[in-house]
Amino acid sequence: VQLQASGGGLVQAGDSLRLSCTASRSIFSVSDMAWYRQAPGKQRELVASITNGGNTNYADSGKGRFTISRDNAKNTVYLQMNTLKPEDTAVYYCNAVGKVWLKGKEYWGQGTLVTVSS
């Protein structure tokens, strides 16, 4: 497995969760990373992204509540989610887009389920 996501679970509205995604070093070191999510019956959508240099971007749905970060020493990208809402319920996937010698390559994790009850 090249990307391993974890941290999902069942929480109540207003709670927080932190998702983690660990990649192999050969991928992580030259990739921009992102979190996507897919709710039942909906298309997969971007939640947040972080470039290899640390620049971040957020979907409007998570601005002010979600924070993406990466620990290059641990080959791990995180998604801190605060003030969760029922509409955040989805399977969350981590994504890596390769640069340099991995240019054109894209990798996906297996997904981790986040369920937010009202």
Buried (B, 14 or more C-beta within 10 A) or exposed (E): EEBBBBBBEEBEEEBEBEBBBBBBEEBBBBBBBBBBBBBEEEEBEBBBBBBBEEEBBBBEBBEEBBBBBBEEEEBBBBBBBBEBEEEBBBBBBBBBBBBEEBEEEEBBBEBBEBBBEE
